[in-house]
Amino acid sequence: MVGTGWDWFDAENEALSEDGTDHWQACFDSDAGSKVVVDLERHFLQTALGPEVSDKAIWMREGQRALVLQIKRLAAGPNTE
């Protein structure tokens, strides 16, 4: 498989525990982890910046949004889309 440059961010098979979960799943599968994800979603996915915000703020928010979505994807595990 050809690397995309983002391969380092994928969950690694070597990091899987005996039950098949990795550190992302172990962290966010708890009650506290679920609350953190809900907080991140509320702050970065479900809010708008406003009409007069700068381009820099828009790009910053897009990076934050992408990070929250990546955390959710990794925490969900490899078999969900």
C-alpha positions, 0 to 999 in steps of 0.5 A: 500500500502506498503511504499517504503521509498520514499513515502515522495517525492510523491505529497500529495493529501492534498497539491492539490489546488482547480484546482487539481494542487499541489505545484510542478505543480504550480511552474513549470507550469509557463514560468519561471518554464519551463525555469528552467526545460530546464536549469536543463535538459541542465546542467545535462541530456544533457551533458557528464562528459568525459572519465577520470572522477572519480567514485565519479563524476559519482555518483554525476551526477547520483544523479543530473540526478535522481533529475531532472527527479523526478522534471519533473515527479512531475511537470507533475502531477499524470496522466502522465507517 
